[in-house]
Amino acid sequence: MRRTLLAATAVIALVGAGAFVLAQTQPQHGPGHGMPMMPGHGSAAHGATPVPADASPATRAFVAANDRMHRDMAITYSGHTDRDFVTGMIPHHQGAIDMARIVLEHGRDPEVRALAEAVIREQEREIAQMRAILGRLPAR
């Protein structure tokens, strides 16, 4: 009986230690995201995404647009779900517009350029709609 108890205790200790080691080796997740933190996807406290010295002008522009979008999406939450959603989505949509403009400046593929033009049109329309919604929603 005592041997069985010692064996069971040893198995439990090994399983527990293995789970602890596994948990320590898993990627860390961003607050509230359930997703691993990606460069440029953190808050402003994480700083700008490093850009290789040999990066193209388009890559530099994409990184800057992405960093700006994520910084601007780090809103102060009001506790009002609708307001918080719209407030966070405006910079998200602006980021899409900024990236689409980079495509129009640097891209060559006609289909991608047409898609970028459509993104700009639709996202600008939705930003106007969201600003109007913010104008009528209570602050809290």
Secondary structure, 3 states (H helix, E strand, C coil): CHHHHHHHHHHHHHHHHHHHHHHHHCCCECCCCCCECCCCCCCHHHCCCCCCCCCCHHHHHHHHHHHHHHHHHCCCCCCCHHHHHHHHHHHHHHHHHHHHHHHHHHCCCHHHHHHHHHHHHHHHHHHHHHHHHHHHCCCC
